[in-house]
Amino acid sequence: MEIVLQILMGVGLVAVTILISNRAHGVSTLARGGATNPVLSGAESVLSVLVSIIAISISIFAVCLLVVLMFVAFRVLCQYKNKRNNNRASG
């Protein structure tokens, strides 16, 4: 069920994006005779690349953060274990 919901949300977002793009191109055609359509297409392409780069960067950052958090957790657990063993040996 969750996968179906994700697919439907993705399709909905794509549909909204396409409708906005078509609307912008339509307004451009009416207002300027289509002269600004290449500028709009270029802007769409640049934004697509930027969003893709941001999505990939966030994914890489999340993995790095997870590795750092796992390392910190491991260090804290090791220190706790050593402290606990020292308390048992001295007590």
Backbone hydrogen bonds in HBPLUS format (Angstrom, degrees):
<---DONOR---> <-ACCEPTOR-->    atom                        ^
c    i                          cat <-CA-CA->   ^        H-A-AA   ^      H-
h    n   atom  resd res      DA  || num        DHA   H-A  angle D-A-AA Bond
n    s   type  num  typ     dist DA aas  dist angle  dist       angle   num
A0005-LEU N   A0001-MET O   3.04 MM   4  6.32 157.0  2.10 148.9 155.0     1
A0006-GLN N   A0002-GLU O   2.97 MM   4  6.25 155.3  2.03 147.4 154.0     2
A0007-ILE N   A0003-ILE O   2.91 MM   4  6.17 158.6  1.96 152.1 157.7     3
A0008-LEU N   A0004-VAL O   2.93 MM   4  6.15 162.3  1.96 149.9 154.8     4
A0009-MET N   A0005-LEU O   2.92 MM   4  6.13 153.9  1.99 146.6 153.8     5
A0010-GLY N   A0006-GLN O   2.94 MM   4  6.13 156.8  1.99 146.4 152.9     6
A0011-VAL N   A0007-ILE O   2.89 MM   4  6.13 160.8  1.92 153.9 158.8     7
A0012-GLY N   A0008-LEU O   2.94 MM   4  6.09 154.0  2.01 141.8 149.3     8
A0013-LEU N   A0009-MET O   2.94 MM   4  6.19 156.3  1.99 148.9 154.7     9
A0014-VAL N   A0010-GLY O   2.99 MM   4  6.22 158.9  2.04 149.0 154.7    10
A0015-ALA N   A0011-VAL O   2.92 MM   4  6.10 158.0  1.97 147.2 153.6    11
A0016-VAL N   A0012-GLY O   2.99 MM   4  6.23 158.1  2.04 148.3 153.7    12
A0017-THR N   A0013-LEU O   2.97 MM   4  6.18 161.6  2.00 147.9 153.0    13
A0018-ILE N   A0014-VAL O   2.91 MM   4  6.13 162.5  1.94 154.2 158.5    14
A0019-LEU N   A0015-ALA O   2.93 MM   4  6.11 159.6  1.97 148.2 154.1    15
A0020-ILE N   A0016-VAL O   2.94 MM   4  6.17 159.3  1.98 152.1 157.2    16
A0021-SER N   A0017-THR O   2.98 MM   4  6.18 161.2  2.02 148.5 153.9    17
A0022-ASN N   A0018-ILE O   2.84 MM   4  6.04 165.8  1.86 153.9 157.9    18
A0023-ARG N   A0019-LEU O   2.91 MM   4  6.02 152.5  1.99 143.0 151.0    19
A0024-ALA N   A0020-ILE O   2.93 MM   4  6.15 159.8  1.97 150.2 155.2    20
A0025-HIS N   A0021-SER O   2.95 MM   4  6.22 162.8  1.98 153.5 158.0    21
A0026-GLY N   A0022-ASN O   2.87 MM   4  6.00 150.1  1.96 141.8 150.7    22
A0027-VAL N   A0023-ARG O   2.91 MM   4  6.17 161.0  1.95 152.9 157.1    23
A0028-SER N   A0024-ALA O   2.92 MM   4  6.09 156.4  1.98 144.4 151.7    24
A0029-THR N   A0025-HIS O   2.87 MM   4  6.07 151.6  1.95 143.6 151.1    25
A0030-LEU N   A0026-GLY O   2.99 MM   4  6.26 158.3  2.03 148.0 153.6    26
A0031-ALA N   A0027-VAL O   2.82 MM   4  5.95 164.3  1.85 154.1 158.8    27
A0032-ARG N   A0028-SER O   2.89 MM   4  5.64 164.3  1.92 145.1 150.3    28
A0034-GLY N   A0028-SER O   3.41 MM   6  5.51 164.5  2.43 117.8 113.8    29
A0033-GLY N   A0029-THR O   2.94 MM   4  4.46 124.2  2.26 120.8 125.5    30
A0035-ALA N   A0032-ARG O   3.39 MM   3  5.60 165.7  2.41 105.2 109.4    31
A0037-ASN N   A0034-GLY O   3.25 MM   3  5.28 159.2  2.29 102.8 109.1    32
A0039-VAL N   A0036-THR O   3.09 MM   3  5.21 119.4  2.48  99.8 114.7    33
A0040-LEU N   A0036-THR O   3.02 MM   4  6.36 159.1  2.06 155.8 161.7    34
A0041-SER N   A0037-ASN O   2.89 MM   4  6.12 160.5  1.93 154.0 159.4    35
A0042-GLY N   A0038-PRO O   2.89 MM   4  6.06 154.3  1.96 142.7 149.8    36
A0043-ALA N   A0039-VAL O   2.91 MM   4  6.15 159.2  1.96 150.0 155.7    37
A0044-GLU N   A0040-LEU O   2.90 MM   4  6.12 155.3  1.96 148.3 155.2    38
A0045-SER N   A0041-SER O   2.97 MM   4  6.20 154.3  2.03 145.3 152.0    39
A0046-VAL N   A0042-GLY O   2.93 MM   4  6.21 162.8  1.96 152.9 157.2    40
A0047-LEU N   A0043-ALA O   2.93 MM   4  6.09 165.3  1.96 150.2 154.5    41
A0048-SER N   A0044-GLU O   2.91 MM   4  6.06 149.5  2.01 142.9 151.6    42
A0049-VAL N   A0045-SER O   3.03 MM   4  6.31 159.7  2.07 150.8 155.2    43
A0050-LEU N   A0046-VAL O   2.96 MM   4  6.22 163.8  1.98 152.5 157.2    44
A0051-VAL N   A0047-LEU O   2.90 MM   4  6.04 162.8  1.93 150.0 154.3    45
A0052-SER N   A0048-SER O   3.00 MM   4  6.15 155.0  2.06 144.3 151.5    46
A0053-ILE N   A0049-VAL O   2.90 MM   4  6.16 160.1  1.94 152.9 158.2    47
A0054-ILE N   A0050-LEU O   2.90 MM   4  6.12 160.0  1.94 149.6 155.3    48
A0055-ALA N   A0051-VAL O   2.90 MM   4  6.08 159.2  1.95 147.0 152.7    49
A0056-ILE N   A0052-SER O   3.00 MM   4  6.23 161.6  2.04 151.0 155.5    50
A0057-SER N   A0053-ILE O   2.86 MM   4  6.00 161.2  1.90 149.5 155.5    51
A0058-ILE N   A0054-ILE O   2.89 MM   4  6.04 159.5  1.93 151.9 156.8    52
A0059-SER N   A0055-ALA O   3.15 MM   4  6.32 152.9  2.22 140.2 147.3    53
A0060-ILE N   A0056-ILE O   2.97 MM   4  6.27 161.7  2.01 153.8 158.2    54
A0061-PHE N   A0057-SER O   2.87 MM   4  6.04 162.5  1.90 150.7 156.0    55
A0062-ALA N   A0058-ILE O   2.90 MM   4  6.04 153.8  1.97 144.2 151.1    56
A0063-VAL N   A0059-SER O   3.08 MM   4  6.37 156.3  2.14 148.3 153.8    57
A0064-CYS N   A0060-ILE O   2.98 MM   4  6.24 164.2  2.00 153.4 157.8    58
A0065-LEU N   A0061-PHE O   2.85 MM   4  6.03 161.3  1.89 151.5 156.9    59
A0066-LEU N   A0062-ALA O   2.94 MM   4  6.12 152.8  2.02 143.7 151.0    60
A0067-VAL N   A0063-VAL O   2.98 MM   4  6.28 156.8  2.03 150.9 156.6    61
A0068-VAL N   A0064-CYS O   2.96 MM   4  6.23 162.7  1.99 153.5 157.9    62
A0069-LEU N   A0065-LEU O   2.89 MM   4  6.08 163.9  1.92 150.7 155.4    63
A0070-MET N   A0066-LEU O   2.92 MM   4  6.10 153.7  1.99 146.3 153.6    64
A0071-PHE N   A0067-VAL O   2.95 MM   4  6.18 154.9  2.01 147.4 154.4    65
A0072-VAL N   A0068-VAL O   2.88 MM   4  6.16 164.0  1.91 155.8 159.9    66
A0073-ALA N   A0069-LEU O   2.91 MM   4  6.04 161.9  1.95 146.3 151.7    67
A0074-PHE N   A0070-MET O   2.93 MM   4  6.09 155.8  1.99 145.1 151.7    68
A0075-ARG N   A0071-PHE O   2.94 MM   4  6.22 159.7  1.99 151.0 156.3    69
A0076-VAL N   A0072-VAL O   2.91 MM   4  6.14 163.9  1.94 155.3 159.5    70
A0077-LEU N   A0073-ALA O   2.92 MM   4  6.08 161.5  1.96 148.9 154.2    71
A0078-CYS N   A0074-PHE O   2.91 MM   4  6.12 153.2  1.98 147.0 154.6    72
A0079-GLN N   A0075-ARG O   2.95 MM   4  6.18 160.5  1.99 151.1 156.0    73
A0080-TYR N   A0076-VAL O   2.91 MM   4  6.10 157.8  1.96 148.8 155.3    74
A0081-LYS N   A0077-LEU O   2.92 MM   4  6.06 156.4  1.97 144.1 150.6    75
A0082-ASN N   A0078-CYS O   2.92 MM   4  6.13 161.9  1.95 150.5 155.1    76
A0083-LYS N   A0079-GLN O   2.91 MM   4  6.03 161.4  1.94 148.7 154.0    77
A0084-ARG N   A0080-TYR O   2.93 MM   4  6.06 154.8  1.99 145.1 152.2    78
A0085-ASN N   A0081-LYS O   2.92 MM   4  6.15 156.8  1.98 148.6 154.8    79
A0086-ASN N   A0082-ASN O   2.90 MM   4  6.11 153.7  1.97 147.4 154.7    80
A0087-ASN N   A0083-LYS O   3.03 MM   4  6.21 151.5  2.11 143.9 151.1    81
A0088-ARG N   A0084-ARG O   3.11 MM   4  6.37 151.9  2.19 144.3 151.4    82
A0089-ALA N   A0085-ASN O   2.99 MM   4  6.22 155.4  2.06 146.2 152.8    83
A0090-SER N   A0086-ASN O   3.04 MM   4  6.18 154.3  2.11 145.6 151.8    84
A0091-GLY N   A0087-ASN O   2.97 MM   4  5.85 135.2  2.18 136.8 148.3    85
